[in-house]
């Protein structure tokens, strides 16, 4: 019996028991589709995290102040101190001291109620410099961003996030050119930012009012030179590590502290991505492991049905052997049948997985990223399951002697 005849015979055997074959493949179908969707959800979550973190800025280092300690010994969290100043930002911007830093944007933050006509909305105030737009990789959808001269003069201008603009201004009227009031001061809206879809420190990056640093200080009544954060854009992804070390050494020296008692912290986008992806990978592996149990059950189902098939076809096996079929031919026939069941189950599972990848994002608001490698691995696994769990039934069929098989009822 040649290979073509072997495949034809296996296909005929599967078609002869359609319902049984479908039920046999069900475990593999469920397992393969579950694994594909689980891996796709995990990869989609990682991609979503990367996109959100990238929206916070490219090649970005975030310098934050340290913690405070009250008179009673109560220690605040990171960022609660006022140890970073404009002088620190100017020092980091020095190309000699930190050659791997491209641009620096110090930021002072606050919160205030903005009023436009009869409408009011409480939003986050961000006081910064003209470099903020490029450092944070943001763009304006309409209007413009403020200039360095407007920062120096403390101009009463503001650039709104998309959420803030939509809350204050509705209808066809463009926010650009309109005015908003903050604590009695009137500011002109000169631009609206594009949506980033990201959040930082629990605050939406689209619900902000960005203004010159000097203007924010005046509105909040702050007279100190402290800033809440210093954003630093590296010259490239490859030099980001160098910029990190240069900034760390500079601030340790200027603040007169050691690494163990540093009153500041530096984080990078890479560390945020690593932390987030580590959690996602753990959950993906856990869910994939649970889905793999379905594959094991499916494989056992294939072996069980193949053993039943051998029992039902003992006389056929005996007749084939009596006509000259060798044990290897008999073994090959049942292995091909088992592998076809596994592969068909895998193909159906992949199809269900791809359909699920189109449907699920609309239901759970979570992207599903499928890869060709995962698909090929799933098909290979289903084929291996069919072959692996078909070895014992095939070997049992091959060991039957013709005389015993023909005598069987």
C-alpha positions as CSV (number, residue, x, y, z in Angstrom):
1,X,0.0,0.0,0.0
2,X,1.5,3.3,-1.1
3,X,1.2,6.6,0.8
4,X,-1.6,7.9,-1.4
5,X,-3.7,4.8,-0.7
6,X,-2.9,5.1,3.0
7,X,-4.2,8.7,3.1
8,X,-7.3,7.7,1.1
9,X,-8.1,4.8,3.5
10,X,-7.6,7.0,6.6
11,X,-9.9,9.6,5.1
12,X,-12.6,7.0,4.3
13,X,-12.4,5.7,7.9
14,X,-12.8,9.2,9.3
15,X,-15.8,9.9,7.0
16,X,-17.4,6.6,7.9
17,X,-17.7,7.8,11.5
18,X,-18.3,11.5,11.1
19,X,-19.9,12.2,14.5
20,X,-17.4,10.2,16.4
21,X,-14.5,11.9,14.5
22,X,-15.9,15.3,15.3
23,X,-16.3,14.5,19.0
24,X,-12.8,13.1,19.0
25,X,-11.4,16.3,17.6
26,X,-13.4,18.5,19.9
27,X,-10.8,18.4,22.7
28,X,-8.0,19.4,20.3
29,X,-10.2,22.1,18.7
30,X,-10.9,23.7,22.1
31,X,-7.3,23.4,23.2
32,X,-5.8,24.9,20.1
33,X,-8.3,27.8,19.9
34,X,-7.8,28.5,23.6
35,X,-4.0,28.6,23.3
36,X,-4.1,30.8,20.2
37,X,-6.5,33.3,21.8
38,X,-4.6,33.3,25.1
39,X,-1.3,33.9,23.5
40,X,-2.9,36.5,21.2
41,X,-4.5,38.3,24.2
42,X,-1.2,38.3,26.0
43,X,0.7,39.7,23.0
44,X,-2.1,42.2,22.4
45,X,-1.8,43.4,26.0
46,X,2.0,43.8,25.6
47,X,1.5,45.8,22.4
48,X,-1.1,48.0,24.1
49,X,1.2,48.7,27.0
50,X,4.1,49.5,24.7
51,X,1.9,51.9,22.7
52,X,0.6,53.6,25.8
53,X,4.1,54.0,27.3
54,X,5.5,55.2,23.9
55,X,2.7,57.9,23.9
56,X,4.3,59.3,27.1
57,X,7.4,60.1,25.1
58,X,10.2,58.5,23.1
59,X,13.7,57.8,24.5
60,X,12.4,59.3,27.7
61,X,13.9,59.5,31.2
62,X,11.7,60.7,34.0
63,X,13.5,62.3,37.0
64,X,11.3,62.5,40.1
65,X,12.0,63.9,43.5
66,X,12.5,61.7,46.5
67,X,10.3,61.2,49.6
68,X,9.7,63.4,52.6
69,X,9.9,62.6,56.3
70,X,7.6,64.4,58.7
71,X,8.5,65.5,62.2
72,X,6.8,62.4,63.6
73,X,8.9,60.2,61.4
74,X,6.2,59.4,58.8
75,X,7.8,58.9,55.4
76,X,6.0,60.0,52.3
77,X,6.1,58.2,49.0
78,X,8.5,58.8,46.1
79,X,7.8,62.2,44.6
80,X,6.5,63.8,47.8
81,X,9.6,65.9,48.3
82,X,10.6,69.2,46.6
83,X,14.2,68.3,45.9
84,X,14.2,69.0,42.2
85,X,14.5,72.6,41.0
86,X,14.8,74.6,37.8
87,X,18.5,74.8,38.4
88,X,18.7,71.0,38.2
89,X,16.8,71.1,34.8
90,X,19.2,73.7,33.5
91,X,22.2,71.6,34.7
92,X,20.9,68.5,32.9
93,X,20.3,70.6,29.7
94,X,24.0,71.5,29.7
95,X,25.5,69.6,26.7
96,X,28.9,69.4,28.5
97,X,27.5,67.9,31.7
98,X,25.0,65.5,30.0
99,X,26.0,65.1,26.4
100,X,23.5,62.3,25.8
101,X,20.5,64.4,26.7
102,X,18.8,66.0,23.7
103,X,16.1,68.1,25.3
104,X,14.9,68.8,28.9
105,X,11.4,69.8,30.0
106,X,10.9,70.6,33.7
107,X,7.2,70.3,34.8
108,X,5.3,71.7,37.7
109,X,1.8,70.3,38.2
110,X,-1.3,71.4,40.0
111,X,-5.1,71.2,39.7
112,X,-7.6,74.0,39.2
113,X,-11.1,74.7,38.0
114,X,-11.3,76.1,34.5
115,X,-14.3,78.2,33.4
116,X,-15.4,78.9,29.9
117,X,-18.6,81.0,29.8
118,X,-21.2,79.0,31.9
119,X,-19.2,75.8,31.8
120,X,-16.5,74.8,34.3
121,X,-14.2,71.7,34.5
122,X,-11.5,70.8,37.0
123,X,-8.4,69.7,35.2
124,X,-4.7,69.1,35.8
125,X,-2.4,72.1,35.3
126,X,0.9,71.5,33.7
127,X,3.5,74.2,33.7
128,X,6.5,73.6,31.5
129,X,8.7,74.9,28.8
130,X,8.4,75.0,25.0
131,X,10.5,71.8,24.7
132,X,7.7,69.7,26.4
133,X,5.8,69.1,23.2
134,X,8.7,67.3,21.5
135,X,10.1,65.7,24.7
136,X,6.7,64.1,25.4
137,X,6.2,63.2,21.7
138,X,2.9,65.1,21.6
139,X,1.4,67.0,18.7
140,X,-1.3,69.7,18.4
141,X,-4.5,68.9,16.5
142,X,-5.3,72.6,16.1
143,X,-3.6,75.9,16.8
144,X,-0.1,75.9,18.1
145,X,2.1,75.3,21.2
146,X,3.5,78.2,23.2
147,X,7.0,79.6,22.4
148,X,10.1,80.1,24.6
149,X,9.5,83.9,24.6
150,X,6.0,83.3,26.0
151,X,7.5,81.1,28.7
152,X,10.0,83.9,29.6
153,X,7.3,86.6,29.7
154,X,4.7,84.4,31.6
155,X,2.1,84.9,28.9
156,X,-1.5,84.1,29.7
157,X,-1.8,81.3,27.1
158,X,-2.9,77.7,27.5
159,X,-3.0,74.5,25.4
160,X,-5.7,72.1,26.3
161,X,-5.9,68.3,26.1
162,X,-8.7,66.8,24.0
163,X,-10.8,65.8,27.0
164,X,-10.5,69.1,28.7
165,X,-11.3,71.0,25.4
166,X,-14.4,68.8,24.8
167,X,-15.7,69.4,28.4
168,X,-15.3,73.2,28.2
169,X,-16.3,73.8,24.6
170,X,-19.1,72.0,22.8
171,X,-20.6,72.4,19.4
172,X,-18.9,73.6,16.2
173,X,-17.0,76.4,17.8
174,X,-13.2,75.8,17.9
175,X,-11.6,76.2,21.3
176,X,-8.6,78.0,19.7
177,X,-8.9,81.7,20.2
178,X,-11.4,81.3,23.1
179,X,-10.6,82.3,26.7
180,X,-10.8,80.3,29.9
181,X,-10.6,81.6,33.4
182,X,-8.5,80.1,36.2
183,X,-8.8,81.7,39.7
184,X,-9.8,85.0,38.2
185,X,-7.1,85.1,35.5
186,X,-8.1,85.0,31.9
187,X,-6.0,82.8,29.6
188,X,-6.2,82.5,25.8
189,X,-6.5,79.0,24.3
190,X,-3.8,78.9,21.6
191,X,-4.0,75.1,20.8
192,X,-5.5,71.7,21.4
193,X,-3.4,68.6,21.8
194,X,-3.9,65.4,19.8
195,X,-5.2,62.5,21.9
196,X,-2.5,60.3,23.3
197,X,-4.8,57.7,24.9
198,X,-2.3,57.2,27.7
199,X,-2.3,58.0,31.4
200,X,0.5,58.8,33.8
201,X,0.3,58.6,37.6
202,X,-3.4,57.8,37.4
203,X,-4.1,61.0,35.5
204,X,-5.3,61.0,31.9
205,X,-2.8,62.6,29.5
206,X,-5.8,64.0,27.6
207,X,-7.3,65.9,30.5
208,X,-4.7,68.5,31.0
209,X,-4.1,72.3,30.6
210,X,-0.5,73.0,29.5
211,X,0.8,76.5,30.1
212,X,4.2,78.3,30.5
213,X,5.9,77.3,33.7
214,X,6.0,80.9,35.0
215,X,2.3,81.2,34.3
216,X,1.5,78.1,36.2
217,X,3.6,79.2,39.2
218,X,1.7,82.6,39.2
219,X,-1.7,81.0,39.1
220,X,-1.0,78.5,41.8
221,X,0.7,81.1,44.0
222,X,4.0,79.2,44.1
223,X,7.2,81.2,44.7
224,X,9.6,78.3,44.9
225,X,11.8,77.1,42.1
226,X,10.9,73.5,42.7
227,X,9.5,71.3,40.0
228,X,7.5,68.0,40.3
229,X,9.2,66.2,37.4
230,X,12.0,66.7,34.9
231,X,11.5,64.9,31.6
232,X,14.7,64.2,29.6
233,X,14.7,63.1,26.0
234,X,17.8,61.1,25.0
235,X,19.6,61.5,21.8
236,X,18.7,58.0,20.8
237,X,17.6,54.7,22.3
238,X,21.1,53.4,22.3
239,X,22.4,56.4,24.3
240,X,19.6,56.4,26.9
241,X,21.6,54.3,29.3
242,X,24.5,56.8,29.1
243,X,22.2,59.7,29.7
244,X,20.8,57.9,32.7
245,X,24.3,57.5,34.3
246,X,25.3,61.1,33.4
247,X,22.1,62.6,35.0
248,X,22.5,60.3,38.1
249,X,26.1,61.4,38.6
250,X,25.3,65.1,38.1
251,X,22.4,65.2,40.6
252,X,24.2,63.1,43.2
253,X,27.1,65.6,43.0
254,X,24.9,68.8,42.9
255,X,22.7,67.6,45.8
256,X,25.6,66.4,47.9
257,X,24.1,63.0,48.5
258,X,25.2,59.4,47.9
259,X,23.5,56.7,45.9
260,X,22.2,55.1,49.1
261,X,20.6,58.4,50.3
262,X,19.6,59.9,46.9
263,X,16.8,62.4,47.1
264,X,15.6,61.7,43.6
265,X,14.8,58.8,41.3
266,X,15.2,58.2,37.6
267,X,13.1,55.9,35.6
268,X,12.9,55.0,31.9
269,X,10.3,53.8,29.5
270,X,12.2,50.6,29.1
271,X,11.8,49.8,32.8
272,X,8.1,50.5,32.6
273,X,7.7,48.3,29.6
274,X,9.7,45.5,31.3
275,X,7.6,45.6,34.5
276,X,4.2,45.7,32.6
277,X,5.2,42.9,30.2
278,X,6.5,40.7,33.1
279,X,3.0,40.7,34.6
280,X,1.4,40.1,31.2
281,X,3.7,37.2,30.4
282,X,3.0,35.5,33.7
283,X,-0.7,35.7,33.1
284,X,-0.3,34.5,29.5
285,X,1.8,31.5,30.6
286,X,-0.8,30.6,33.3
287,X,-3.8,30.8,31.0
288,X,-1.9,29.0,28.2
289,X,-1.1,26.2,30.7
290,X,-4.7,25.8,31.6
291,X,-5.6,25.7,27.8
292,X,-2.9,23.1,27.3
293,X,-4.8,20.8,29.6
294,X,-7.6,20.7,26.9
295,X,-5.0,19.6,24.4
296,X,-3.9,16.8,26.7
297,X,-7.6,15.7,27.1
298,X,-8.0,15.9,23.3
299,X,-4.9,13.7,22.8
300,X,-6.2,11.1,25.2
301,X,-9.5,11.2,23.3
302,X,-7.7,10.5,20.0
303,X,-5.9,7.5,21.6
304,X,-9.2,6.2,23.0
305,X,-11.0,6.4,19.7
306,X,-8.1,4.8,17.8
307,X,-8.1,1.9,20.3
308,X,-11.8,1.5,19.6
309,X,-11.2,1.7,15.9
310,X,-8.5,-1.0,16.1
311,X,-10.9,-3.2,18.0
312,X,-13.7,-2.7,15.5
313,X,-11.4,-3.4,12.5
314,X,-9.5,-6.5,13.8
315,X,-10.9,-8.7,11.0
316,X,-9.9,-6.1,8.4
317,X,-6.4,-6.0,9.9
318,X,-6.2,-9.8,9.8
319,X,-7.3,-9.8,6.1
320,X,-4.8,-7.2,5.1
321,X,-2.0,-9.1,6.8
322,X,-3.2,-12.4,5.2
323,X,-2.9,-10.6,1.8
324,X,0.7,-9.5,2.6
325,X,0.5,-6.3,4.5
326,X,3.5,-5.9,6.8
327,X,3.3,-4.6,10.4
328,X,4.9,-1.3,9.3
329,X,2.1,-0.8,6.7
330,X,-0.6,-1.5,9.3
331,X,1.1,0.8,11.8
332,X,1.4,3.6,9.2
333,X,-2.3,3.3,8.3
334,X,-3.4,3.9,11.9
335,X,-0.8,6.6,12.5
336,X,-1.9,8.5,9.5
337,X,-5.5,8.3,10.6
338,X,-4.6,9.6,14.1
339,X,-2.5,12.4,12.7
340,X,-5.3,13.4,10.3
341,X,-7.7,13.7,13.3
342,X,-5.1,15.8,15.2
343,X,-4.4,18.0,12.2
344,X,-8.0,18.6,11.3
345,X,-8.8,19.5,14.9
346,X,-5.9,21.9,14.8
347,X,-7.1,23.5,11.6
348,X,-10.6,24.0,13.0
349,X,-9.1,25.3,16.3
350,X,-7.0,27.9,14.4
351,X,-10.0,29.0,12.4
352,X,-12.0,29.5,15.6
353,X,-9.0,31.3,17.1
354,X,-8.8,33.7,14.2
355,X,-12.6,34.3,14.2
356,X,-12.3,35.0,18.0
357,X,-9.5,37.5,17.3
358,X,-11.9,39.5,15.2
359,X,-14.8,39.3,17.6
360,X,-13.2,39.6,21.0
361,X,-11.7,43.2,20.7
362,X,-15.1,44.6,20.2
363,X,-16.5,42.8,23.2
364,X,-13.8,43.2,25.8
365,X,-11.9,46.3,24.5
366,X,-8.7,44.4,24.4
367,X,-6.5,43.9,21.3
368,X,-5.7,40.4,20.2
369,X,-2.4,40.1,18.2
370,X,-2.0,36.8,16.4
371,X,1.3,35.7,14.9
372,X,2.2,33.3,12.1
373,X,4.7,31.6,14.4
374,X,2.1,30.9,17.1
375,X,-0.3,29.6,14.4
376,X,2.3,27.2,12.9
377,X,3.3,26.1,16.4
378,X,-0.4,25.3,17.2
379,X,-0.8,23.2,14.0
380,X,2.5,21.4,14.7
381,X,1.3,20.7,18.2
382,X,-2.0,19.3,17.0
383,X,-0.2,17.1,14.5
384,X,2.2,15.9,17.2
385,X,-0.7,15.1,19.5
386,X,-2.3,13.0,16.9
387,X,0.9,11.1,16.1
388,X,2.0,10.8,19.7
389,X,-1.3,9.5,21.0
390,X,-1.8,7.3,18.0
391,X,1.5,5.4,18.4
392,X,0.1,2.9,21.0
393,X,-3.1,2.0,19.1
394,X,-1.1,1.7,15.8
395,X,1.5,-0.5,17.4
396,X,-1.2,-2.7,19.0
397,X,-2.8,-3.1,15.5
398,X,0.6,-4.0,14.0
399,X,1.2,-6.7,16.6
400,X,-1.9,-8.6,15.8
401,X,-1.3,-12.0,14.1
402,X,-3.4,-12.8,11.0
403,X,-4.9,-16.0,12.4
404,X,-6.0,-14.4,15.7
405,X,-7.4,-11.4,13.8
406,X,-9.4,-13.5,11.4
407,X,-10.8,-15.7,14.2
408,X,-12.0,-12.6,16.1
409,X,-15.8,-12.0,16.2
